């Protein structure tokens, strides 16, 4: 499905992933390009911005519920939980 969506001019990986999550309700999507997801992971696991972030590790850890984890990570940002450690962010 990602290939089909990204073949449309103007639709990249992030847009396709958001479509899969919010329009098709897919439960196992982790957006590797979403900076908010990366920042929330850094906050949650106390990973410094200078340390590499292995998203494959988290994908495997949260499989088959990556979308659910993503929704919680976005919500942590939305309600301001991550502001206390904003120095971790990119």
C-alpha positions, 0 to 999 in steps of 0.5 A: 500500500505504501508503494501505491500511495507514494507513486502519486505525485506529491505524496511522500512516505510521511503522508502515506503513513498518516493516511494508513493510520488515520484513514485506514486504521492500520495498527502497525505503522511507525513513521520513521520520518516523524520528528515528533515521534523521534522526540517523544521516544527520546523523552520517554527513554531518556535518549540524548539528541547526540545519541543515535536513535534506532527506530527499528528497535522500537518498531520490533518492540511495539510490533504489532501495535506501532500505531497505538504507541505512536498515538500515545507518543503524540499525546505526550507531546500534545499535553506537554509532558515532553516540555520538561526535557526539551533539551533532548529534542532535535 
